[in-house]
Amino acid sequence: MIHPGDNVILVTSLIGQAQAGEVHVESNPPLTVSAPTDNWKGALGVGTKVTLIHKEPTTMFHAEAVVRNLTRYGLSTVAELEMGEWVEVDRRRSPRVPVSLPATATVVGESGGQVELLRFAGTIQDLSEVGCAVASDCKFERGTLVSIEMHLAEDESPIQVLGIVARCEEPNVAGIEFFDFSSNSKHRLANFIRRRMISAA
């Protein structure tokens, strides 16, 4: 799937302060990637947990990894990664329920080696344990990283998830697959989905 010479997206500090950038695959296996040192500014270290995203013409994959070795050569940093399993985006592995929930999304982009963050309000239109559809005034692009803060109930604190835009729908609706959750967000989301499915039965 991944070959020397490919470029993949590497994400660190997934919730709250996501940092993302394109890295160059030097070898595989073991998967070794490189990028300009200034792009990361101390965000990478031995033991750092990261997420890799690989785009292909018709689909995308993501995988968890841990930095096992880190070497700096001049202006570049080379990281050797211990890889988890690659997972295909948007396989609809869980039932979805219709909802209308307020959400705040932060689009995580990369331009010229610098991370760009854009916050906007949106509405979750359907929801599952592995993804959602969100409508907003923002025009999404497939493969964009999105951090979402959603309110499952008015009297509860919001949950936070990180996902990737798997598909774009009209008008301004994006299908997002989740791959990282803050604190107990995954457990709270599962309980919310279960209650909605029971009430709809």
LODREN-304512 format. One record per residue (C-alpha): z, y, x. Coordinates in steps of 0.001 Angstrom, whole numbers. Each point is the difference from the previous one (the first is absolute). Layout:
BEGIN
(rec (Z Y X)) ...
This chain:
BEGIN
(rec (0 0 0)) (rec (999 2461 2729)) (rec (-2056 196 3181)) (rec (208 2016 3226)) (rec (-1743 3314 -550)) (rec (1048 294 -3658)) (rec (2051 2924 -1266)) (rec (2919 -498 -2396)) (rec (2577 2317 -1579)) (rec (3567 -296 1278)) (rec (2915 1332 -2066)) (rec (3570 580 1203)) (rec (3184 1230 -1735)) (rec (-1389 -1066 -3324)) (rec (2286 1695 -2505)) (rec (714 3719 0)) (rec (-1551 913 3350)) (rec (-3132 -2093 211)) (rec (-2103 417 3110)) (rec (-3482 -1463 12)) (rec (-2925 -43 2366)) (rec (-3011 -1965 1119)) (rec (477 -2332 2968)) (rec (-2525 -1921 2086)) (rec (214 -3785 294)) (rec (24 -995 3674)) (rec (538 -3759 -358)) (rec (816 -2673 -2582)) (rec (1966 -2247 297)) (rec (2504 1290 775)) (rec (-942 3110 -1931)) (rec (118 2938 2398)) (rec (-900 3514 -1140)) (rec (-298 3356 1731)) (rec (70 3652 -1022)) (rec (537 3403 1627)) (rec (3697 357 851)) (rec (208 3490 -1540)) (rec (-923 -1435 -3417)) (rec (3321 -1841 -285)) (rec (2501 2259 1788)) (rec (2742 -2592 318)) (rec (-617 -1710 -3356)) (rec (-785 -3327 1705)) (rec (2467 -2072 1991)) (rec (747 -3631 765)) (rec (1319 -1531 -3229)) (rec (-1635 2592 -2272)) (rec (-1215 -1499 -3281)) (rec (-3474 1166 -972)) (rec (-2673 -703 -2592)) (rec (-3653 -495 897)) (rec (-2856 640 -2415)) (rec (-3468 -1420 603)) (rec (-2968 1153 -2076)) (rec (-3092 -2109 -579)) (rec (-3093 1002 -2005)) (rec (1163 -1629 -3247)) (rec (3753 -445 410)) (rec (3082 931 2025)) (rec (2908 -1853 1559)) (rec (3482 993 1162)) (rec (2558 -1782 2162)) (rec (3498 585 1311)) (rec (552 -50 3762)) (rec (2640 680 2645)) (rec (-623 1742 3320)) (rec (872 -2528 2729)) (rec (-1203 1899 3053)) (rec (-936 3622 601)) (rec (-1796 1382 3042)) (rec (-1241 3501 728)) (rec (-3132 466 2092)) (rec (-675 3659 706)) (rec (-699 1642 -3359)) (rec (-77 -3283 -1956)) (rec (2653 -2325 -1402)) (rec (-698 -3738 -278)) (rec (2116 -2092 -2392)) (rec (151 -3787 -211)) (rec (854 -1085 -3549)) (rec (1567 -3098 -1501)) (rec (-1976 -406 -3200)) (rec (902 -1159 -3476)) (rec (-2481 -1348 -2525)) (rec (-2959 2122 -1077)) (rec (46 617 -3774)) (rec (-3052 1057 -1973)) (rec (440 3204 -1992)) (rec (-206 -17 -3814)) (rec (173 -3676 -807)) (rec (1926 818 -3221)) (rec (2743 -2493 788)) (rec (2345 1205 -2760)) (rec (-261 891 -3712)) (rec (-335 3715 -737)) (rec (1649 1878 -2855)) (rec (-1230 3267 -1576)) (rec (2291 2952 734)) (rec (-10 3776 181)) (rec (2374 934 2808)) (rec (220 3259 1959)) (rec (-588 -394 3706)) (rec (-355 2032 3155)) (rec (-2464 -1285 2553)) (rec (-488 908 3626)) (rec (-3405 -783 1415)) (rec (218 -1008 3631)) (rec (-3161 870 1885)) (rec (-1120 351 3588)) (rec (-2304 2663 1397)) (rec (-701 594 3663)) (rec (2941 -2184 950)) (rec (2413 2026 -2139)) (rec (1761 -1242 -3141)) (rec (-587 2031 -3161)) (rec (2315 -235 -3021)) (rec (-965 1260 -3471)) (rec (2499 -206 -2868)) (rec (-1116 53 -3627)) (rec (1271 -911 -3464)) (rec (-1447 -2919 -1915)) (rec (567 -2511 -2785)) (rec (337 -3760 439)) (rec (-2203 -1583 -2693)) (rec (612 -3682 643)) (rec (2425 -1722 2301)) (rec (759 -3368 1574)) (rec (2197 -1279 2805)) (rec (-2895 310 2442)) (rec (-1886 3094 -1125)) (rec (-778 2672 -2549)) (rec (-2642 2341 -1373)) (rec (806 3677 495)) (rec (-1799 2980 -1542)) (rec (123 3448 1579)) (rec (-2068 3040 913)) (rec (-482 -1434 3488)) (rec (-3273 -1738 833)) (rec (877 -3272 1673)) (rec (-2007 -1886 2592)) (rec (150 -3755 457)) (rec (2184 -903 2957)) (rec (2211 3107 -231)) (rec (3715 -513 651)) (rec (2212 1285 -2821)) (rec (3782 343 -175)) (rec (1121 20 -3648)) (rec (3289 1142 -1482)) (rec (236 -1121 -3632)) (rec (2655 422 -2682)) (rec (590 -3229 -1924)) (rec (2665 1683 -2163)) (rec (1137 3596 -483)) (rec (3623 -757 882)) (rec (-794 -1952 3184)) (rec (-1043 1034 3478)) (rec (-3706 -543 740)) (rec (-1310 -2947 1967)) (rec (-2265 413 3019)) (rec (-2887 -2228 1000)) (rec (-2836 169 2488)) (rec (-3417 -1255 -988)) (rec (-3689 130 706)) (rec (-2780 1107 -2354)) (rec (-1865 -3207 -806)) (rec (-2457 1433 -2528)) (rec (-938 3335 -1551)) (rec (-547 432 -3718)) (rec (-1143 2899 -2184)) (rec (1223 2583 -566)) (rec (2317 398 2999)) (rec (1767 -3325 -473)) (rec (805 -2204 2982)) (rec (1002 -3643 134)) (rec (2696 -319 2657)) (rec (1431 -3138 1596)) (rec (3580 209 1285)) (rec (1043 -1402 3356)) (rec (3307 1673 852)) (rec (3073 906 -2062)) (rec (3019 2168 760)) (rec (3529 -1416 -318)) (rec (392 -1914 -3301)) (rec (-3220 1355 -1544)) (rec (-1710 -3395 -97)) (rec (2902 -1557 -1926)) (rec (170 2929 -2441)) (rec (-3745 -135 -596)) (rec (86 -3752 -691)) (rec (2804 485 -2550)) (rec (-1908 2830 -1677)) (rec (-3177 -2100 -319)) (rec (1965 -2961 -1355)) (rec (1708 2138 -2672)) (rec (-3326 1505 -1082)) (rec (-1623 -3424 -299)) (rec (2923 -1352 -2053)) (rec (-62 2993 -2372)) (rec (-3764 -374 -469)) (rec (200 -3736 -769)) 
